[in-house]
Structures are given as structure tokens and as C-alpha cells.
């Protein structure tokens, strides 16, 4: 990511984006984490996972979302941490992650 989520300009731009675009960008980071996981590059996997988590945490701060959405984002962060950085106690798979993020990414490509 060129601009990090803690950059105020990036935050303002991010908050103006519709949820589908935000989720597509997060999904892109998740897809890259999966790709590097498959290649066995643990550092790049961790970097892309952390980037996705940073974006999810930033999305939690977006004033347009209510409490239910924040809980959903929290769950997504926990799942990514568990899958890529933890013991995968939830039994998440690449397929499950792409089932969640993939539709957002597909819609963005069609737009």
C-alpha cells in the first residue's frame, strides 16, 4: 500500500469510498496473502495479512458504519489473524476467505 491507513489524507479518502470498494481493496490484500502463503513466503504472507487487517481496523473507524458492522469487521480481523498468523482454530480455508471477499473484488472489476 502506497499510503498507510494512519495517513490522514488516506483516511479521508478511505472514508469516502463505498463499502464495496473498501472490501474489494481489503480482499485484494487477502488474495495476495493467500498467494504468498501458497508459495511459502511467510514474510510476504504476513505483510499482506497485516495490510488487510490495518484496512479492516480503519474501516471500523469509518463513521458511516454502525455497531453491527464494526462487530463484523472485528470478526474478520480475528479470522485473518487466526488463519495467517495463528493456529487456525476456526478452520478457515483459502476458499472460505475468497468466498467472503471475492464477490466484492468481482464487482469492482466489472465497474
PAZAPA-4460 file (N, C-alpha, C; in steps of 0.05 Angstrom, whole numbers, plus 32768, in hexadecimal, padded with zeros to 4 digits):
% residues 111
    n_x    n_y    n_z   ca_x   ca_y   ca_z    c_x    c_y    c_z   seq   type   mol
   8011   7FE8   8000   8000   8000   8000   8012   8019   8000     1      X     A
   800C   802A   7FEE   801C   8042   7FEB   8018   8055   8003     2      X     A
   8000   805B   800A   7FF9   806B   8021   7FEF   8059   8037     3      X     A
   7FF9   805C   804F   7FF1   804C   8065   7FD8   8057   8072     4      X     A
   7FC8   8046   807F   7FAE   804F   808B   7FB1   8065   80A0     5      X     A
   7FC9   8068   80AC   7FCB   807D   80C0   7FD0   8098   80B3     6      X     A
   7FD4   8099   8099   7FD7   80B3   808B   7FBB   80C0   8089     7      X     A
   7FB9   80D8   8092   7F9E   80E5   8093   7F92   80E8   8078     8      X     A
   7FA1   80EE   8064   7F97   80F0   8048   7F8B   80D5   803F     9      X     A
   7F9A   80C0   8045   7F90   80A5   803E   7F76   809F   804D    10      X     A
   7F75   80A5   8066   7F5D   80A0   8077   7F45   80AE   806B    11      X     A
   7F48   80C7   8064   7F31   80D7   8059   7F28   80CA   803E    12      X     A
   7F3B   80C3   802D   7F34   80B6   8014   7F26   809C   8019    13      X     A
   7F31   808C   802C   7F25   8072   8032   7F08   8075   803C    14      X     A
   7F04   8088   804D   7EE9   808C   8059   7ED5   8096   8043    15      X     A
   7EDE   80A2   802E   7ECC   80AA   8018   7EC5   8092   8005    16      X     A
   7ED4   807D   8007   7ECF   8066   7FF5   7EB7   8057   7FFF    17      X     A
   7EA7   804C   7FEC   7E91   803B   7FF3   7E9C   8020   7FFF    18      X     A
   7E8B   8013   800E   7E93   7FFA   801B   7E9E   7FE5   8007    19      X     A
   7E91   7FE3   7FF0   7E9A   7FCF   7FDC   7EB7   7FD4   7FD3    20      X     A
   7EBE   7FED   7FD0   7EDA   7FF4   7FC8   7EED   7FEE   7FDF    21      X     A
   7EE5   7FF5   7FF7   7EF6   7FF0   800E   7EFB   7FD2   8010    22      X     A
   7EE6   7FC2   800E   7EE8   7FA5   8011   7EF8   7F99   7FFA    23      X     A
   7EF5   7FA4   7FE2   7F05   7F9B   7FCB   7F23   7F9F   7FD0    24      X     A
   7F2A   7FB6   7FDB   7F46   7FBC   7FE1   7F51   7FAA   7FF7    25      X     A
   7F40   7FA5   800B   7F48   7F92   8020   7F4B   7F76   8014    26      X     A
   7F38   7F6E   8004   7F39   7F54   7FF7   7F52   7F50   7FE6    27      X     A
   7F5B   7F66   7FD9   7F73   7F64   7FC9   7F8B   7F5E   7FDA    28      X     A
   7F8D   7F6A   7FF2   7FA2   7F64   8004   7FA1   7F47   800E    29      X     A
   7F88   7F3E   8014   7F85   7F22   801D   7F8D   7F0F   8007    30      X     A
   7F85   7F14   7FEE   7F8C   7F03   7FD8   7FAA   7F01   7FD4    31      X     A
   7FB8   7F18   7FD8   7FD5   7F18   7FD7   7FE1   7F07   7FEE    32      X     A
   7FD6   7F0A   8005   7FE0   7EFA   801C   7FDD   7EDC   8016    33      X     A
   7FC6   7ED5   800A   7FC2   7EB9   8002   7FD6   7EB0   7FEE    34      X     A
   7FDA   7EC1   7FDA   7FED   7EBA   7FC5   8009   7EB5   7FD0    35      X     A
   8012   7EC7   7FE2   802D   7EC4   7FED   802F   7EAD   8001    36      X     A
   8018   7EA7   800E   8017   7E8F   8020   801B   7E76   800F    37      X     A
   800E   7E75   7FF8   8011   7E5D   7FE7   802D   7E5A   7FDD    38      X     A
   803B   7E71   7FD9   8057   7E70   7FD0   806B   7E6B   7FE7    39      X     A
   8061   7E6B   8000   8072   7E66   8017   8082   7E7E   8020    40      X     A
   807B   7E96   8018   8089   7EAE   8021   807A   7EBA   8039    41      X     A
   8084   7EB2   8050   8076   7EB9   8069   8077   7ED8   806E    42      X     A
   808C   7EE5   8067   808E   7F02   806C   807B   7F11   805B    43      X     A
   8079   7F0A   8041   8066   7F18   8030   8049   7F12   8037    44      X     A
   8045   7EF9   803F   802A   7EF1   8049   8022   7F03   8061    45      X     A
   8034   7F05   8074   8030   7F15   808C   802B   7F33   8084    46      X     A
   803B   7F3D   8072   8039   7F59   806A   801D   7F5F   805E    47      X     A
   8015   7F4E   804B   7FFB   7F53   803F   7FE4   7F4E   8052    48      X     A
   7FE7   7F3A   8064   7FD2   7F36   8079   7FD0   7F4F   808A    49      X     A
   7FE7   7F59   8093   7FE7   7F70   80A5   7FDB   7F89   8097    50      X     A
   7FE0   7F8B   807D   7FD5   7FA1   806D   7FB6   7F9F   806D    51      X     A
   7FAC   7F87   8068   7F8F   7F82   8068   7F83   7F89   8084    52      X     A
   7F91   7F81   8099   7F88   7F86   80B4   7F88   7FA4   80B9    53      X     A
   7F9D   7FB2   80B1   7F9D   7FD0   80B5   7F85   7FDD   80A7    54      X     A
   7F7F   7FD3   808F   7F68   7FDF   8081   7F4E   7FD8   808E    55      X     A
   7F4B   7FC0   8099   7F33   7FB9   80A7   7F30   7FCA   80C1    56      X     A
   7F45   7FCE   80CF   7F44   7FDF   80E7   7F3D   7FFB   80E0    57      X     A
   7F49   8005   80CA   7F41   8020   80C1   7F24   8021   80BA    58      X     A
   7F1A   800C   80AD   7EFE   800C   80A5   7EEC   800C   80BD    59      X     A
   7EF4   7FFF   80D3   7EE5   8000   80EC   7EE1   801D   80F6    60      X     A
   7EF5   802E   80F0   7EF4   804A   80F8   7EE3   805C   80E6    61      X     A
   7EDB   8051   80CF   7ECC   8061   80BC   7EB1   8068   80C8    62      X     A
   7EAB   8082   80C9   7E92   808B   80D7   7E78   8082   80C9    63      X     A
   7E7A   8078   80B1   7E61   8070   80A3   7E56   8055   80AD    64      X     A
   7E66   8046   80BC   7E5E   802C   80C5   7E53   802C   80E1    65      X     A
   7E40   801B   80E6   7E35   8018   8101   7E42   8002   8110    66      X     A
   7E38   7FFD   8127   7E43   7FE9   813A   7E45   7FCD   812E    67      X     A
   7E30   7FC5   8120   7E30   7FAA   8114   7E46   7FA6   8100    68      X     A
   7E4B   7FBA   80F0   7E60   7FB9   80DC   7E7B   7FB8   80EA    69      X     A
   7E7F   7FC7   80FF   7E98   7FC6   810E   7E9E   7FAA   8119    70      X     A
   7E89   7F9D   8123   7E8C   7F82   812C   7E95   7F6F   8116    71      X     A
   7E89   7F73   80FE   7E90   7F63   80E7   7EAE   7F67   80E0    72      X     A
   7EB7   7F80   80E0   7ED3   7F86   80DA   7EE5   7F7A   80EF    73      X     A
   7EDD   7F7B   8108   7EED   7F6F   811E   7EF0   7F51   811A    74      X     A
   7EDA   7F44   8112   7EDB   7F27   810D   7EEE   7F21   80F5    75      X     A
   7EED   7F32   80E1   7EFE   7F2E   80C9   7F1C   7F31   80D1    76      X     A
   7F22   7F44   80E2   7F3D   7F48   80EB   7F46   7F2F   80FB    77      X     A
   7F35   7F26   810D   7F3C   7F0E   811D   7F40   7EF6   810C    78      X     A
   7F30   7EF2   80F7   7F33   7EDB   80E5   7F4D   7EDD   80D6    79      X     A
   7F54   7EF4   80CB   7F6D   7EF7   80BC   7F85   7EF2   80CE    80      X     A
   7F84   7EFD   80E6   7F9B   7EF8   80F9   7F9E   7EDA   80FF    81      X     A
   7F87   7ECD   8104   7F88   7EB1   810A   7F92   7EA0   80F3    82      X     A
   7F88   7EA7   80DB   7F8F   7E96   80C4   7FAC   7E9A   80BB    83      X     A
   7FB4   7EB3   80B8   7FCF   7EB8   80AD   7FE5   7EBA   80C2    84      X     A
   7FDE   7EC2   80DA   7FF2   7EC7   80EE   7FF0   7EB5   8107    85      X     A
   7FDA   7EA6   8109   7FD5   7E96   8121   7FD4   7E79   811A    86      X     A
   7FC3   7E6B   8129   7FC1   7E4E   8128   7FA9   7E44   8117    87      X     A
   7F9A   7E57   810B   7F82   7E50   80FB   7F6F   7E3F   810B    88      X     A
   7F68   7E48   8123   7F55   7E3A   8134   7F39   7E3A   8128    89      X     A
   7F33   7E4E   8116   7F19   7E4F   810A   7F16   7E3D   80F2    90      X     A
   7F2C   7E32   80E8   7F2B   7E21   80D1   7F26   7E2F   80B7    91      X     A
   7F2F   7E48   80B6   7F2B   7E58   809E   7F3C   7E4C   8087    92      X     A
   7F33   7E50   806E   7F42   7E47   8057   7F44   7E5E   8043    93      X     A
   7F56   7E5B   8030   7F58   7E6F   801B   7F3D   7E73   800D    94      X     A
   7F30   7E5C   8008   7F15   7E5D   7FFB   7F01   7E6D   800B    95      X     A
   7F01   7E69   8025   7EEE   7E78   8036   7EF3   7E96   8034    96      X     A
   7F0D   7E9E   8035   7F14   7EBA   8034   7F0C   7EC6   8019    97      X     A
   7F11   7EB8   8003   7F0B   7EC2   7FE9   7EED   7EC2   7FE4    98      X     A
   7EDE   7EB0   7FF1   7EC1   7EB1   7FEF   7EB6   7ECA   7FFC    99      X     A
   7EC3   7ED4   8011   7EBB   7EEC   801F   7EC3   7F05   800F   100      X     A
   7EDD   7F07   8008   7EE7   7F1F   7FFB   7EE4   7F1F   7FDD   101      X     A
   7EE4   7F08   7FD0   7EE3   7F06   7FB3   7ECD   7F16   7FA6   102      X     A
   7EB4   7F14   7FAF   7E9E   7F23   7FA2   7EA3   7F41   7FA1   103      X     A
   7EAF   7F4C   7FB6   7EB5   7F69   7FB5   7ECA   7F6F   7FA0   104      X     A
   7EDE   7F5D   7F9E   7EF3   7F61   7F8A   7EE8   7F5E   7F6E   105      X     A
   7ED6   7F4B   7F6A   7ECA   7F47   7F4F   7EB9   7F5F   7F47   106      X     A
   7EAA   7F6A   7F59   7E99   7F81   7F52   7EAA   7F99   7F4B   107      X     A
   7EC0   7F9C   7F58   7ED2   7FB3   7F53   7EDE   7FB1   7F37   108      X     A
   7EE5   7F98   7F2F   7EF0   7F94   7F14   7EDB   7F9A   7EFE   109      X     A
   7EC2   7F94   7F04   7EAD   7F99   7EF1   7EA6   7FB6   7EED   110      X     A
   7EAB   7FC6   7F02   7EA4   7FE2   7F02   7EB5   7FF2   7EEE   111      X     A
***
